[in-house]
Amino acid sequence: MKQDSNTPASVGVPLRSEDCLSKSEAKQMIEGFASSKVLMIGDIILDEYRWGTALGLSAETPTIVAKDDKTTVSIGGAGLYCRNMLALGGQVKFISLIGGDEFRRFAKSFRHKNLSKAFFEDKTRKTTVKSRFWVSGYKLLQWDQLDNRFISEELESQILAMIEKDLPEYDKLVVSDYRHGLISEGMAAKLVQVAKKHGKPIYVDSQVSQRAGNHRWYVGADFFCVNEREALTVDADFLNRSIPDSLAAITAELKAGTVLVKLGERGCSVMIDSKIVSVLPPPTEVRDTSGAGDAFFSVLSLAKGDLTEKHLAMANRWASLSTTIKGAQPPTLSMLFDSFPKR
């Protein structure tokens, strides 16, 4: 492949997902996912979507009036990441936190044949719910029900005791931190310590959203998956450095085994065997990018063996498929296999 003159030589030519992974290789990888056992902890979020049709403006105030068409509620946040792993065939134990309100019943209804769940209930708080109002195809409003207080020391101790007991039975510990009170700075450090104690890799995906990054809480973790905004919170010069230099800086700062940076429509980059490997996503007609990061991370969390460009190609393809779905929903395996050219 001829090198693009605009691509730094130190990065190399970005690989196309189509050139890295065939349909038969994807099937083989999926078969391997079926034996992957992941213990995960993260913030469950209920995603409520209210769909309506615009009727016009109120006669009294400049308020949009809409007719309700339908309402859907799905498991999101770390729950969406969990659903992606289940859709890929993995086995997951999901540890999370719910409140003492009526929404806890919906969270408890989350079931799958490959899912074991431990939802700790705190009656003093609300379950995290994010409501989105779509009117005539446009997102009009997002209304969040949040309680970001950190959990009590007693509850934290109960959760850590469960992880300490169960982790030996799993391949890895994965953290999907949406910053809604489940994991404090002290608990994050303890999660890394427990993983090291049992010789299990710990993978971390922590969301920045409207707040400062907390990736340094997880210093020493084996794998970090960050987007560009999150990379900036660790390396303030991220945009001014080359990808190799920035990845090296972030890896050193976090004392990490591996750091992967997600670049949106430009794919992803990671250092493998002292070389930067960059893989582009397949061409996709994007409808909704919600949850694409969870879809991407789910593939890497189930992957066995050393990280390769084939894993990156699969992660890009699965994440791209998720963007073709309106609302935060995981793709299906039939969608995955149908996305490969028929030849």
C-alpha positions in Angstrom: 0.0 0.0 0.0 1.3 3.4 -1.0 2.0 5.8 2.0 -0.2 8.9 2.1 2.1 11.9 2.1 0.0 13.5 4.8 0.6 10.6 7.2 3.6 10.9 9.5 6.1 8.1 8.8 6.2 7.3 12.6 2.5 6.5 12.5 2.5 4.5 9.3 -0.3 4.1 6.9 -3.7 3.6 8.5 -5.1 0.2 7.7 -8.6 -0.3 6.4 -10.9 -2.5 8.5 -11.9 -4.4 5.3 -8.3 -5.3 4.6 -7.6 -6.6 8.2 -10.5 -8.9 8.8 -12.4 -11.3 6.6 -15.9 -12.8 7.3 -14.4 -16.2 8.1 -11.9 -14.6 10.5 -14.7 -12.7 12.2 -16.7 -15.9 12.7 -13.6 -17.5 14.2 -13.2 -14.5 16.6 -16.8 -14.6 17.6 -16.5 -18.3 18.4 -13.6 -17.4 20.7 -15.8 -14.7 22.5 -18.2 -17.5 23.6 -15.6 -18.8 26.0 -14.6 -15.3 27.4 -15.7 -14.6 31.0 -15.6 -11.0 32.1 -16.2 -9.6 35.5 -17.3 -6.0 35.1 -18.2 -3.1 37.3 -19.8 0.1 36.1 -22.7 2.6 36.3 -25.9 1.3 34.9 -28.0 4.1 33.2 -31.6 3.7 32.0 -32.0 5.4 28.6 -35.5 6.7 28.2 -36.5 7.8 24.7 -39.7 9.8 24.1 -40.7 10.0 20.5 -43.2 12.6 19.3 -44.5 14.6 16.4 -44.4 18.4 16.3 -47.8 20.1 16.3 -46.6 23.7 16.4 -46.0 26.4 19.0 -48.1 27.1 22.1 -50.4 30.2 21.7 -49.3 31.5 25.1 -45.5 31.0 25.0 -42.9 30.1 22.4 -43.0 26.5 23.5 -42.9 23.6 21.0 -46.1 21.4 21.3 -45.7 17.8 20.3 -47.9 14.7 20.2 -46.5 11.7 22.1 -46.0 8.8 19.7 -44.1 6.2 21.9 -41.7 5.8 24.8 -39.0 3.3 25.1 -36.6 2.5 28.0 -33.4 0.5 27.6 -30.4 -0.5 29.6 -27.6 2.0 29.0 -24.3 3.3 30.4 -22.2 0.4 31.5 -25.3 -1.7 30.9 -25.1 -1.0 27.2 -21.4 -2.0 27.2 -22.5 -5.2 29.0 -25.3 -5.8 26.4 -22.7 -5.4 23.6 -20.6 -8.1 25.1 -23.6 -10.4 25.5 -24.6 -9.7 21.9 -21.1 -10.8 20.9 -21.5 -14.1 22.8 -19.5 -13.3 25.9 -20.2 -14.4 29.5 -20.5 -11.5 31.9 -21.0 -10.8 35.6 -22.2 -7.2 35.9 -21.8 -5.4 39.2 -23.6 -2.1 39.5 -25.7 0.3 41.6 -29.4 1.2 41.5 -31.5 3.5 43.6 -34.6 3.0 45.7 -37.1 4.4 43.2 -39.5 2.9 40.8 -36.9 2.7 38.0 -35.0 0.0 39.9 -37.6 -2.6 38.8 -36.7 -2.0 35.2 -33.0 -2.3 35.9 -33.6 -5.6 37.7 -35.5 -6.9 34.7 -32.3 -7.0 32.7 -31.7 -10.7 31.9 -29.7 -12.8 29.5 -28.6 -16.5 29.5 -25.0 -15.4 29.7 -25.5 -12.7 32.3 -25.0 -12.9 36.0 -25.8 -9.6 37.7 -25.2 -8.1 41.2 -27.1 -4.8 41.5 -26.5 -3.2 44.9 -29.5 -1.1 46.0 -29.0 2.2 47.8 -32.5 3.3 49.0 -31.2 6.9 49.7 -30.5 7.7 46.0 -32.2 7.8 42.6 -31.4 5.3 39.8 -29.6 7.1 37.0 -32.0 7.8 34.2 -31.3 9.9 31.0 -34.5 10.9 29.1 -34.2 12.1 25.6 -37.1 13.8 23.8 -37.2 13.5 20.0 -39.7 15.5 18.1 -40.2 15.0 14.3 -36.7 13.5 14.0 -34.9 16.1 16.0 -33.5 15.8 19.6 -35.3 18.5 21.4 -34.2 17.9 25.0 -32.2 15.6 27.3 -33.4 15.4 30.9 -31.2 13.6 33.4 -32.1 12.1 36.7 -28.7 12.0 38.6 -27.3 11.4 42.0 -23.6 11.5 41.8 -22.7 11.1 45.5 -20.2 8.4 46.1 -21.5 5.3 47.8 -21.0 4.6 51.5 -17.8 2.9 52.8 -20.0 0.0 53.9 -21.4 -0.6 50.4 -18.0 -0.1 48.8 -16.6 -2.8 51.1 -19.4 -5.2 50.1 -18.7 -4.7 46.4 -15.0 -5.1 46.8 -15.5 -8.3 48.8 -17.6 -9.7 46.0 -15.0 -8.8 43.4 -12.2 -10.3 45.6 -14.2 -13.6 45.9 -15.3 -13.9 42.2 -12.4 -12.6 40.2 -10.4 -15.8 40.1 -13.2 -17.4 38.1 -13.0 -14.7 35.3 -10.5 -13.9 32.6 -10.3 -10.2 33.4 -11.8 -7.3 35.4 -13.3 -4.5 33.3 -14.4 -1.1 34.5 -16.9 1.1 32.7 -16.9 4.2 34.8 -19.6 6.7 33.9 -18.8 8.9 37.0 -22.2 8.5 38.7 -21.0 7.7 42.3 -20.3 4.0 42.1 -16.5 4.2 42.0 -14.5 6.7 44.2 -10.8 7.5 43.8 -10.0 5.1 46.6 -12.1 2.3 45.2 -10.5 2.7 41.8 -7.1 2.1 43.3 -8.4 -0.9 45.1 -9.8 -2.4 42.0 -6.4 -2.2 40.3 -4.8 -3.8 43.4 -7.3 -6.6 43.5 -6.7 -7.4 39.8 -2.9 -7.4 40.3 -3.3 -9.6 43.4 -5.1 -12.3 41.4 -3.0 -11.9 38.2 -6.0 -10.8 36.2 -5.8 -7.9 33.6 -7.9 -4.8 34.4 -9.3 -2.9 31.5 -10.6 0.7 32.0 -13.0 2.9 30.1 -13.8 6.1 32.0 -16.1 8.7 30.6 -15.2 12.4 30.8 -18.5 14.0 29.7 -19.0 17.3 31.5 -16.3 16.7 34.2 -12.6 16.4 34.4 -11.0 13.1 33.6 -10.2 10.6 36.4 -8.0 8.2 34.5 -5.2 8.8 37.0 -7.3 7.1 39.6 -6.6 3.8 37.8 -2.8 4.2 37.6 -1.2 0.8 36.8 -4.2 -0.7 34.9 -3.3 -3.0 32.0 -5.5 -1.3 29.3 -7.0 2.1 28.9 -9.4 3.0 26.1 -9.7 6.7 25.6 -11.2 9.1 23.1 -9.5 12.4 22.1 -11.2 14.4 24.7 -10.2 11.9 27.4 -6.7 11.8 26.1 -6.4 15.6 26.5 -7.2 15.3 30.2 -4.2 13.1 30.7 -1.9 14.7 28.1 -2.6 18.4 27.7 -0.4 18.5 24.6 -2.2 15.7 22.9 -3.3 17.8 19.9 0.2 19.2 19.5 2.0 15.9 19.6 2.2 13.1 17.1 0.2 10.0 18.0 3.3 8.0 18.9 4.5 10.7 21.3 1.2 11.3 22.9 0.5 7.6 23.4 4.0 7.2 25.0 3.2 10.2 27.2 -0.2 8.9 28.3 1.2 5.4 28.9 4.0 6.7 31.1 1.7 9.0 33.0 -0.8 6.2 33.8 1.8 3.5 34.2 -0.3 1.5 31.8 0.3 -1.7 29.9 -1.5 -0.4 26.8 -3.4 2.8 25.8 -5.6 2.9 22.8 -7.0 6.2 21.5 -10.4 6.2 19.6 -10.4 8.8 16.8 -14.0 8.7 15.7 -14.4 8.5 12.0 -10.6 8.3 11.8 -10.6 4.9 13.6 -8.2 4.1 16.3 -4.5 4.0 17.1 -2.5 1.9 19.6 1.1 0.8 20.1 1.6 -2.9 19.4 5.2 -4.4 19.6 6.7 -0.9 19.6 4.9 0.2 16.5 1.8 2.4 16.1 -1.1 0.5 14.5 -3.9 2.6 13.2 -7.1 1.1 11.7 -9.9 2.9 9.9 -13.6 2.0 10.3 -15.5 0.7 7.3 -17.7 3.1 5.3 -20.9 3.6 7.3 -24.1 5.6 6.9 -24.2 7.1 10.4 -27.6 7.7 12.1 -26.7 8.0 15.8 -23.3 7.8 17.4 -24.7 7.2 20.9 -23.1 4.1 22.4 -20.4 3.6 19.7 -17.6 3.8 22.3 -19.2 1.0 24.4 -19.6 -1.1 21.3 -15.9 -0.6 20.4 -14.7 -1.4 23.9 -16.8 -4.5 24.2 -14.9 -6.2 21.4 -11.5 -5.5 23.0 -12.8 -6.7 26.4 -13.8 -10.1 25.1 -10.7 -10.5 22.9 -8.2 -13.2 23.9 -4.5 -13.3 23.3 -2.3 -10.4 22.2 -4.0 -7.4 20.7 -3.8 -7.4 16.8 -5.1 -5.3 14.0 -7.8 -7.9 13.5 -9.2 -7.1 16.9 -9.1 -3.4 16.0 -10.9 -4.0 12.7 -13.6 -6.0 14.5 -14.0 -3.3 17.2 -14.3 -0.6 14.4 -16.8 -2.7 12.5 -19.0 -3.4 15.5 -18.9 0.2 16.6 -19.7 1.4 13.1 -22.7 -0.9 13.0 -24.0 0.5 16.3 -24.1 4.0 14.7 -26.5 2.8 12.0 -29.2 2.2 14.8 -31.3 5.0 16.1 -30.9 5.0 19.9 -28.3 3.4 22.0 -28.6 -0.3 21.0 -26.1 -3.0 20.3 -25.9 -4.5 16.8 -26.6 -8.1 16.1 -24.4 -10.9 14.8 -26.5 -11.2 11.7 -25.9 -7.4 11.1 -22.2 -8.0 11.5 -22.0 -10.9 9.1 -24.2 -9.2 6.6 -21.9 -6.2 6.6 -19.1 -8.1 4.9 -19.1 -8.1 1.1 -20.6 -11.2 -0.5 -17.7 -12.8 -2.4 
